[in-house]
Amino acid sequence: MTEWIVDQGNTRLKLGVFTDGALEEVLTDAAAVAWMEADWEEADQILVAASGSLAPELEAALAARTRPVLHAARNMPLPVALDYGTPETLGWDRIANAAAVTARDPEAVWAVIDAGTCITCDLVAGGTFFGGSIAPGIDLRLRAMYAGTAALPLIEDWRERLSEWGDQPESTLPEHVGTSTVGSLVAGAWGGARAELAGRLADFGKRWPDLRVMWTGGDADYLHERESGLIFADSNLTLHGYHAILQHQR
């Protein structure tokens, strides 16, 4: 059984190729379209989840498939319940992440953190999505400070700077104490996001001592610490969630 999960986000296309339930390949953008256009064995099932319109090349690649293509829709059955005031506005990525952790342990209380353009921190408990928070990602924070002031520079290489500071930290507390304007901006954006999430998780942990935390998203590695056996990370969590949704359609 071969299944394709086509995740068309706002800025990136991602293709997950599952074989007998296991994620075998993850391809992005042009490589994903090239895979779908190639003469591979026909996928048995295809699920497309899109936050907007499909690119013409993606539509053409899907149209060439002989098997039916299932598109994520609001009326489809889900493997997770939604206790959310405006489910029609809930992003598919947040639904998929909730489905993924529910498939991993449906009885647990989960905090699911997806660190990308925005940082979401959602609560999933007993197989139900209860909502959460949406905050600016690190890049957005840095761009906002640059756009909203006359003198602050735009810092786009903060990831590289953090890698360099890993061996020789700019200060004894680089996430909080910058010793230059650039360092202070990184401390405000990156360190602020870390402190914000740490505070949320601490509050959750007071109420649910057995809270499990799942991290995903491109910037998760810059924000999380694995200090407990109840903390997990999965860069392909959303793909696994869409796969769980696809299984639920049978």
C-alpha positions in Angstrom: 0.0 0.0 0.0 1.5 3.3 -1.1 0.0 6.6 0.0 1.0 10.2 -0.8 0.3 13.1 1.5 0.6 16.4 -0.4 0.9 19.3 2.0 0.7 22.6 0.1 1.5 25.4 2.7 1.6 29.1 2.2 5.3 29.0 1.1 6.3 25.4 0.8 5.1 22.2 -0.9 5.9 19.0 0.9 5.2 15.4 -0.2 5.2 12.5 2.2 5.4 9.0 0.6 4.1 6.3 2.9 4.6 2.6 2.3 2.6 0.2 4.4 2.0 2.9 6.9 5.7 4.0 7.2 7.0 7.3 6.0 9.6 6.4 3.5 10.3 9.7 1.6 9.8 13.4 2.2 10.3 15.7 -0.7 9.8 19.5 -1.0 8.9 22.0 -3.7 10.3 21.1 -7.2 11.5 17.7 -6.0 8.0 16.8 -4.8 6.5 17.8 -8.2 9.2 15.9 -10.0 8.4 12.8 -7.9 4.7 13.0 -8.8 5.5 13.5 -12.5 7.9 10.5 -12.6 6.8 7.1 -13.7 6.7 5.6 -10.2 4.3 2.9 -9.1 0.9 4.4 -8.9 -0.1 5.6 -5.4 -3.0 3.7 -3.9 -4.3 6.8 -2.1 -3.5 10.5 -2.3 -4.6 13.1 0.2 -4.1 16.8 -0.7 -4.2 19.4 2.1 -3.8 23.0 0.9 -3.9 26.3 2.7 -4.6 28.1 -0.6 -4.8 27.5 -4.3 -2.6 24.7 -5.8 0.2 25.7 -8.1 -0.4 24.9 -11.8 2.4 22.4 -11.9 1.1 20.6 -8.9 -2.4 20.5 -10.3 -1.0 19.1 -13.6 1.0 16.4 -11.7 -2.0 15.3 -9.7 -4.3 15.3 -12.8 -1.9 12.8 -14.5 -2.6 10.3 -11.7 -5.2 7.6 -12.5 -6.3 7.0 -8.9 -8.8 9.4 -7.3 -7.3 12.3 -5.3 -8.9 13.1 -1.9 -8.8 16.8 -0.9 -8.9 17.7 2.8 -12.4 19.2 3.5 -14.1 20.5 6.5 -16.9 17.9 6.4 -14.6 14.9 6.4 -14.5 12.6 9.5 -11.5 13.3 11.7 -9.6 11.0 14.2 -9.6 13.9 16.7 -12.5 15.9 18.1 -12.5 19.7 17.9 -13.7 21.7 20.9 -13.0 25.0 19.2 -15.2 28.0 18.8 -14.5 28.6 15.2 -13.5 25.3 13.6 -14.0 26.7 10.1 -11.0 29.0 10.7 -8.8 26.4 12.2 -5.7 25.7 10.1 -5.3 22.2 8.7 -1.7 22.0 10.1 -3.0 22.4 13.6 -5.7 19.7 13.0 -3.1 17.4 11.6 -0.7 17.9 14.4 -3.5 17.1 16.9 -4.4 14.0 14.9 -0.7 12.9 15.0 -0.3 13.1 18.8 -3.7 11.5 19.3 -2.6 8.5 17.1 0.6 8.3 19.2 -1.3 8.3 22.6 -5.1 9.1 22.5 -5.4 9.2 26.3 -2.5 11.6 27.0 -2.6 15.4 27.6 -0.4 17.0 24.9 1.0 20.4 24.3 1.9 20.6 20.6 4.3 23.3 19.6 4.8 24.1 15.9 7.6 26.6 15.4 7.6 28.1 11.9 6.5 31.4 10.5 4.2 31.6 13.5 4.6 29.6 16.7 1.5 27.7 17.7 1.1 26.0 21.1 -2.0 23.8 21.2 -3.6 21.6 23.9 -4.8 18.2 22.9 -6.2 15.9 25.7 -8.0 12.6 25.5 -8.3 12.8 21.7 -9.8 16.3 21.7 -8.3 19.5 20.4 -9.0 22.4 22.7 -7.2 25.3 21.1 -4.1 27.2 22.0 -2.1 30.2 21.1 -0.6 31.7 17.9 2.4 34.0 18.2 4.9 35.5 15.8 7.8 33.2 14.9 11.4 34.4 15.4 11.8 35.8 11.9 8.6 37.7 12.2 9.7 39.2 15.5 13.0 40.4 14.0 11.3 41.8 10.9 8.7 43.7 13.0 11.4 45.4 15.1 13.2 46.4 11.9 10.1 47.6 10.2 8.8 49.5 13.3 12.0 51.4 14.1 14.4 53.8 12.4 17.7 52.5 13.8 17.5 48.8 14.4 19.0 46.5 11.8 17.3 43.5 10.1 18.8 40.3 11.4 18.3 37.4 9.0 21.2 35.2 9.9 20.3 34.5 13.6 20.4 30.8 13.1 24.0 31.0 11.9 24.8 33.3 14.8 23.3 30.9 17.3 25.5 28.1 15.9 28.6 30.2 16.3 27.6 31.3 19.8 27.1 27.7 20.7 30.8 27.2 21.1 31.6 30.7 22.5 28.4 32.3 23.9 28.1 36.0 23.5 27.3 36.2 27.2 26.7 33.8 30.0 23.0 34.0 29.3 22.9 34.6 25.5 19.1 33.9 25.3 18.5 36.9 27.7 21.6 39.1 27.7 22.9 40.5 24.4 26.1 42.4 24.6 25.6 44.2 21.3 22.6 45.6 19.4 22.5 42.4 17.2 22.9 40.2 20.3 20.1 42.1 22.1 17.8 41.7 19.1 18.4 38.0 19.0 17.9 37.8 22.7 14.6 39.6 22.4 13.3 37.5 19.5 14.8 34.1 20.0 15.2 34.3 23.8 11.8 35.9 24.1 10.1 33.0 22.2 12.0 30.5 24.4 10.9 32.2 27.6 7.3 32.6 26.4 7.0 28.9 25.6 8.7 27.9 28.8 6.1 29.9 30.7 3.2 28.3 28.8 4.5 24.8 29.4 5.2 25.5 33.1 1.6 26.6 33.5 0.3 23.6 31.7 2.5 21.3 33.7 1.1 22.7 37.0 -2.3 21.5 35.9 -1.3 18.3 34.2 1.8 16.9 35.8 2.0 14.1 33.2 1.9 16.6 30.3 3.5 15.4 27.1 5.1 18.0 24.9 5.6 17.5 21.1 7.8 19.8 19.1 7.7 20.3 15.3 8.4 23.0 12.8 11.5 24.3 11.1 12.7 26.3 14.1 11.8 23.7 16.8 15.5 22.7 17.3 16.3 26.3 18.3 13.6 26.5 21.0 13.2 23.1 22.7 15.1 21.3 25.4 14.6 17.5 26.0 15.1 17.4 29.7 12.4 14.8 30.3 11.1 11.5 28.9 7.8 13.3 28.3 9.2 15.6 25.6 9.3 14.6 22.0 10.2 16.0 18.6 9.1 15.0 15.1 9.9 17.2 12.2 7.3 15.4 10.1 4.5 15.5 12.6 2.1 17.2 10.3 2.6 14.6 7.6 2.0 11.8 10.1 -1.2 13.7 11.2 -2.5 13.9 7.6 -1.8 10.2 7.2 -3.9 9.5 10.3 -6.7 11.6 8.8 -6.4 9.6 5.5 -6.6 6.3 7.4 -9.8 7.6 9.1 -11.6 7.9 5.8 -11.7 4.1 5.3 
